[in-house]
Amino acid sequence: EQQNAWCSLPVDYEYWKWRCELKRPFLYTDGDVVVGFLELDSDGHIDCVYTHPNYQRKGVAQALLSNAIEICDALNIERMYVEASHLIRPLFEKNSFTLTSPKVVIRNGVALPNWFMGRKKR
């Protein structure tokens, strides 16, 4: 139910084309197949992290997040932040993000609990 709330069907390919051109996500590929992506805004906000179900728990999200952290550090972005789902929260905690506050997003009538988390540059 939660997965379907985030991904409305049918897929609006024009919207995703526009969003990808706007956000320019980092991609993780296996050959010529995109198996994960991460969107990083210029202010350090991680807007979206996705890993294909067949590639979960194989280091894809960690590699994408490590890349985003390196970029933010190189650009002297003092703070990164994210609204993390319960599934990805442990990854952010492992990477020095701390819990700021819980929240609930309502999307397509479905309550989606998540946590606002932040990480300061070391």
C-alpha positions, 0 to 999 in steps of 0.5 A: 500500500505504501509503495503504491502511494509513492508510485502512482500508476500508470507511470507518468513518463513525461513527469519523470523526464521533467523531474530527472532533467530538473534534479539530475539524480546520481545513478547506480547502474549494473551494465546499462540497467539503472538499479538505483538513484539518489536526488541531491539538492544544492542545499544538501537535501536528499530528496529521493533514494531508490534501489530496485528490489533485486539490488537491495542490501547489496551496497547500492544505496550506501554507494549513492549516499557516500557519493552524495556525502563526498560531494557535499563535503567538497562543496562545503555544504554544512548540513545534509538532511533527509526525510527517511522512511523506516526502511532506509533510516538505519542507513542514514544513522550508520552514516552519522545522520541523527534523528531530528523529528518524526513526521507523517506524510499523507500521499494518495490517502495513505499515511507514510511515517518517516523521520526528519534526519540531519548530518553536519559536516565534520 
